[in-house]
Amino acid sequence: MKESIKTEKSILRFRLVQIRNWALMNLKQNRQMAIDLYKKLDDWIFVAQKAEMDSIEEMSMIVKDAVECETKI
């Protein structure tokens, strides 16, 4: 009886370790996917900000030229 209980305990421990390892692997994969996503979002924000700043710079040049030449925009 004691041997069968020890066997069942060892099987249970093995299964628990397998579940733990599987869960840790999934957490690591999810973490890496989240990091990659945040890097892409950071790049997207940088590109969007640069596009906005370039368009503002272009518009300010047009307005500046119009003011200097005293013409309508």
C-alpha positions in Angstrom: 0.0 0.0 0.0 2.8 2.4 0.9 4.6 1.6 -2.3 1.5 2.4 -4.4 1.1 5.7 -2.6 4.8 6.6 -3.2 4.3 5.7 -6.9 1.2 7.9 -7.1 3.1 10.8 -5.4 6.0 10.5 -7.8 3.6 10.5 -10.7 1.8 13.5 -9.3 5.0 15.4 -8.8 6.1 14.6 -12.3 2.8 15.9 -13.7 3.0 19.0 -11.6 6.5 19.7 -12.8 5.4 19.2 -16.4 2.5 21.7 -15.9 4.9 24.2 -14.2 7.4 24.0 -17.1 4.7 24.3 -19.7 3.2 27.4 -17.9 6.7 29.0 -17.6 7.4 28.4 -21.2 4.1 30.0 -22.2 4.7 33.0 -19.9 8.2 33.5 -21.4 6.7 33.4 -25.0 4.0 35.8 -24.0 6.5 38.2 -22.4 8.7 38.1 -25.6 5.7 38.8 -27.8 4.7 41.7 -25.6 8.2 43.1 -25.7 8.2 42.8 -29.5 4.8 44.5 -29.7 5.9 47.4 -27.5 9.0 47.9 -29.7 6.8 48.0 -32.8 4.5 50.5 -31.2 7.5 52.6 -30.1 8.8 52.7 -33.6 5.3 53.6 -34.9 5.0 56.4 -32.5 8.5 57.7 -33.5 7.6 57.6 -37.2 4.2 59.3 -36.6 5.9 62.0 -34.5 8.6 62.6 -37.2 5.9 62.9 -39.9 4.0 65.4 -37.9 7.1 67.4 -37.1 8.2 67.4 -40.8 4.7 68.6 -41.9 4.7 71.3 -39.3 8.2 72.4 -40.5 7.1 72.4 -44.1 4.0 74.5 -43.2 6.1 77.0 -41.2 8.4 77.4 -44.2 5.4 78.2 -46.4 4.0 80.7 -43.9 7.4 82.3 -43.4 7.9 82.7 -47.1 4.4 84.2 -47.5 5.1 86.6 -44.7 8.4 87.7 -46.1 7.1 88.1 -49.6 3.9 89.7 -48.3 1.7 87.4 -50.4 -1.4 85.4 -49.6 -1.0 81.8 -48.7 
